[in-house]
Amino acid sequence: MQDKPLEEYTEEDLFEVFKVTVDAIVMVDTVSNTYRSIARRGLFVDLLDETGDYKDLIEKLWFHMSDSPEEISDDYKAFIPYYGKFNGKYSRRIKVFTRDSETPRVVQMTVYPIKEANKYVFAMDALDDEEYIEEFMTTRKVKTIQNTYLFSMFVDLINDTTSSISVTEISDETVKTNISYSQWRKVTVNMIWPDSQARFTKITDPEYLKANLAPGGTTSFDCMMKNLEGTYIWVKLIFTRSQAVSDDDFRFVFMVQDINDEVKERMATLKKYEGLVLTDPLTGLYNHGGITREIQNAIDDFKRTKDPVSLMMIDLDDFKSVNDTYGHSAGDAALRTLAEVLKLYVAGKQVSLGRWGGEEFVLILKGMADDEAFVYAEGLRKAIAEADYGEAGHITGSIGISRLTEKDNFEEAFDRIDKAMYYSKEAGKNKVTIL
């Protein structure tokens, strides 16, 4: 177009400018859910088809991970239809990915509704990378601070509406949707860990929120929720009621905070200390409390599954003489050696080991019938007798074994293996007795 004075430009001239400078113009028909590309230049030649499904267009433009072309999980795609409705002009910046590209391009998108025709005009321009980089770096710094919040939105319970929705993994900006709060609850409950879905339904119920949150009040709970990749992570769901002049104003801010790393670290710490509490420091096996818990768990599992379980008690023969003759350090070394013999012998089997106290040890054998358990115990008796215990030389052990029954409680089951072990002692030691 030739240069001319400003007052000589006509509306037709400006339409011509618009036609040759806008990178992409797309018409959308919401009735048929289709789109048609009127103009495509630059990256949009690769990004847009000549015609296609409107839902696919929305997914391609902004329903993917913000900084990668990775698709979101199918569960979250249920929200896509609510993101393609516009009652007025709408503009935002989005990141798009062309085929086989790992680097996002930034696009300015403006939507013009043609209300009477149920159609939209999308006008899109790719922004210059150099012009955008300063803004991008600033946004990145802000996101470093805000990245802990995966999702936020404003809720009006009286009108059953949502607004100012922000999904930080999809976009830096808030988005405009037509999803109601009740629709959001029905879709979102499917992303919550099944055991927590009932609680989610209760906490997010409008009547519950009205009754339990005063203006400025907050309620929250931790649960596992699917992220955009479809993986369950730990999050904190937070509802805060807005400060309001009227008691009948029920507007809320809802946020999903990523606490996955924090919870995992806390669980690892708890497991570490739980292990210390339940572990015998000398042998590294379960201590008295730990093996007691395992026996009770085995009884409960047996009553539920009916899979065979046997309990075994080992008492080292004449162990007092080891301490009296060689000292307690030699006795401790012998117990550590025995623990290694036991661990080596049970490797690959469904067996739990624990030190009951002193020179007494308890084993829980799962999946073995009576005859198998007896043969297994005989092999263990021989392995104990053949081991070298350093200064203490060779040591033998008396073993008692019994299979669980449906009537057993902890005391009855333990009493039988204790008696069986003493019968082995009375029969001359270094023997196995089954009751």
N, C-alpha and C positions, 0 to 999 in steps of 0.2 A: 504494500500500500504506500502510495507516495506521500511525502510529508506535506502538510498544509496547515494553515492557521487553525487554532483550536476551535474558533467559532464556525469553521466550515465542516467540522466532523459531524456526521449524521448518525442516527441510530443504526442504520444499515452498516456503516463503516465499523462501528464498535462490535456488531455481531460478527463481522468478518475477522476483526482482531481476535475476538473470543474463539472463533472457529480454528484459527491457525496457531494459537498460543496454548490453549488448554490441552494437556497431554491425553486425556481420555474423557469421553462423554458416553454415559451408559443410560439407557432407558430401561426402567423396571416396570413390569405389570404385576401388581400384587394379586390380581384375581387368578391369573394363570401361573403365578409364581415363577415367572421367567424373566430373563433380561436379554437385551440386545446391545452390542457395542456399536455406537454410532461413529465414534472416532477412537483410534488407538495409535499412540506414538510412543517411541522409546521403550521403556521397560514394560509398558502395558500391552505391547504386541505379544510378548511372551506370557504375561500374567493373565490376560483376559481372553476368553473365547469369543467368537463372533456372536454366538447365542448360547444360553445355558440356563441352569436352574438357579433361581434367586437365592435359595438356601445355601447352595454351594458357593455362590459369590460372597455371601456374608462370611462364611467359614474361611474362604481364601483371603479376604481382606483383613479381618481382625479377630477371628476366632482360632488363634494359634498362640503358641508361646511367644512372649514379647520379643525375646532376643534370639529365637531360633525358629526354623520352619517346622519344628516338631508339633504334631497334631495333639490336641487335647483328647482325653478319654471319651468314649461314647456316652458315658453318664452325663458329662457336662454338655455334650452336644444337644441335649434335650432343651437347653436354654436358647438355642440359636433362633427359633422362630420368634422369640420375644424381642430380639435385637434388630429386626428389620422393619419396624413400623415407625413412621414419622408423622407427627401432626402438624409440624411447621418446619421452617428451614433449619438445617442442622449442619454444623461444621466441626471437624476434629482432625487431628493428625494421627496417622496409623503407620505401623511398620509392616511392610509386605516383603515377601520372598519370591523371587522368580525361580523357575525350574533349575534344580541342581545348584542353587545358591545358598550358602550358609551365612551370608552377610545381609542384614536387613536394609531396605531402602525406605526412606521416610516420605510419606505421601500426605498432601493436604487434600482432604475430601470434603466436599460440600454437597448437601442433598437438598433438592428443591421439589417439594410435593406438588403434584397436579391433582388436587383433591377430587374434583368432579370426575376424573377419569380413573381414579385408583392407581395412579402411576407416579413414579419418581424419576427425576433426572439426577444422576450422579455426575458431578464434575470433579476430576482428579488431576493433580499435578505432582510430579516428583520434585522434591526439594533438592536444591544443590547441596551436596555433601559438605562442602567447606562452610557454607552459610549455616548449616545445621549443627556442626560439630561442637561449637561453644555451648549452645543450648543443651545438646545431648550430654555433655560432660557435667553441666550443672544439674540436670535431671538425675544423672547417675549418682551424684553425691547425695541428693535428697533421697533417692531410692535406697541407698545404703542405710539410711536412718529408718526409713519407713518399711523396708522389705519384710520386717517381721509380721506385718499385717498383710495377709493374702487376699482379703476381701473386706469390703465395707459397703454399707448402703444406709439410706435414710428411709424410715418406715413411718407411715401414717396409718394407725390402726383403725381410726374412725372411717376413713375413706378407702381402706384396704389397698393402699398404693405403696410403691417403692420408687425411690429416685436417687440420683447421685451415686449410682452403682460403680464401684471401682474394683477391678480384678487385677492386682498388680502384676501377675505373671502374664497377663494378656496385653495390658496397655498401661502407660503412665497416667492416662487421663480417665476421668469418670465418663461413663457411657450412658446413653439414653435408651431406655427399654420401656415396653408396655406391659411388663409382667406385674401382676398384682401380688400382694404379700401372701395371700392364701395359695396362689399358684406356686410361688417361690417355695413355700413350706412343703408342698406335695412333691416337688421335684427334688429338693435338697435332702429330704429324709433318706432318699436312696443312696446318698453319698456317705451317710453316717454308719459307723460300725454297727452291725445288727444288734448287739447287746445294749447299745446306747440309743437306739432309735426311739424307744418309748419315752426316755427322758427328754430327748430332743423335742418330741411332739408336745410333751407337757410344758417344757420351759418356753417354747416359742408360741404356745397357744395365746391368742389375743386376750382372752379373759384372765388367764394366769398373769400375764404381764400387767394388765390394768389393776388387778387386785394386789399385786405384790411389789410393784415399783412406784414409789413416790417420785415427784419431780426431782431430777438429779440423781436418782437411785440407780444402782447397777447390779446386775446378776450375771453370773458366768458359770460355766462348767467345762471340765476337760474331757475330751473324748478323742477317738480316732476317726478321721474323716479322709475320704479320697481326695488326693490332689488332682491337678489337671492331667497328670500322666496316668491316673487310675490306681495309684499306690496309696495305701492307708498311711497317714502320718498323724502324730499327736498335734492337736490344736486346742486352743481355748476359745470358746464361743462366748461373746460378750454382748449383752444388751444394756444400753444406758438410756434412761428416759430423759428427754430434753427438759430443761427448766421451762416452766410454762406459767403464764399468768392465771389461766383457768385450770381447775381440777379436771375438766372434761377434755383437756388437750392431751391426747395420747400419741405423741410423736417420739420415735426412738432412733438411736443410732445403733446399728448392728455391725459387729466386726468379728472376723476370724483371724486369730493370731497364731502364727507358726511357733509352736513350742517343742517341736519334735526333737531337736538336738538337746534341749534342756532336759526333757523327760528321759531320753535315752541315757544321758549322762547320770541323771539321778538314779535310774534303775540299775545301771552298771555299778554305781557306788553302793546301793542297797544290797545288790547281789554279792558284791565283794565282802561287805560286812556280815551278811547272812552266812556266807561261806566260812568266815572266821568264827562266827558264833557256833556253827554246827560241825566244825572240823577239829579233830584231835591234833594238837600241835606236834606231838611226837611222831605219829605215824602218817599223818596226812589223810587218814580215813575219816568217815563220819565219827563224831564223838557220841557219847551216851544219848544226848538229846537228839542228835541228828539221826542215828539209826532207829531210835524210838519212833520218830516221825515217819521214817521210811517203812517200819513194820506196820504202823497204823494205816498208812496209805495202801500198803500191799493187801491188808485185810479188807479195806473198803473196795479196792479194785477187784479182788477175788469174788466178793459177794455180788458185784455188778456183772462181771464177765464169766465167772466160773472157770477161768483158765487156772490150771494147777499152780500152786505156790507152796514151797517148802521153806521152813526156817531151820537154820543150823547154828549151833553154838560150839565154839572151840575153846578149850581151856588147856594152856600149856602145862605139861606134867612136870612136877617138882621144880617149878620156876623159882620158888623162894630160895632154893639152894644156889641158884645162879647168882642172885643178888648177894647172898651171904658169902659165897666163895669168891666171886670176881668183882663185886661191887655194883652199885646201881648204874654206873656208866656203861658197864658191860651188859647189864640187863636191858637198858634202854636201847643199846645197839642191837641186841637180839630181837627186841620188839620191832624195831625199824626193819630189820631183815625179814621178819615174819610178814610184815605188811607188804613188802615187795614180793615175797613168795605168793601171797594171796592175790595181789593185783595181777601178777603174771598168769596165775592159774585161771582166774575168772575172765581174762581178756576175751572179748568176743561173745560172751554169754550174758544173759539177762540176770545179772547178779549185783546186789548192793552189798557193800562191806562197811562194817563199823567196829570200833573198839568199845566194848561194853564197859570196860573198866579193868585196870590192872593187866592181867595176862589173858583176859577173856575177850573173845571176838565173836561177832554175830554176822551171819550171811543170810540174805534173802534170795532164794532161787526161784525164778519164774519159768514156767513152761516145761517143768520136769515132772513126770509121774514118779510114784514112790520108788520103783526099782531103779529108774534113771538117777534119782537124787541120791540113793544109797551108793550106787556105783561111783557117782561123781564125788561123794564124800570120801569114799575109800581112796580114790586117786589123790584127793587133797591131803588125806592123812599121810600117805606115802611121800608126797612132795614136801610136807613139813618135816618129816623124819629124815629125809635125805639132804636137806639144806644144811649149809655150813653157817653157824652163828658166831663165828670169830672165837673170842676167848671162851665163850660158853660151849663151844663144840657143837654137838648134835642134840637137838631137843625134840621131844615127841609131843603130840597133842591128843587129848580125848575129845571125841566129837559126839554131840547129840543132835538128832534131826527129827523133824515131824512135819507132816503135811497139814495145811490149813483145812478146816472144815467149815461148813456154812454156819454152824452154831458158835464158832470161835469169837471171842473178844480178845483184846490184847493180853490180858492177864492169863487166860486159859491157854492161849497158844504159847506164850513165853514159858509158862510153868512146865509144859510138856518137854520143850527142848532142854530146859534146865535139868529136869529129872533124867532125861535120856543121856545127857552129858555125864551126870553123876553115876549112872549105871555103868557107863564106859569106864569111869574111874574105878568103881568097885570090882569090875571084871578084870582088872589088871592094867588099866591105862593103855594109851596108844591104840584105842579101838573106836569103832563107830557103832552107835546104838540108835535104832529108829523106833519111835513110838507113834 
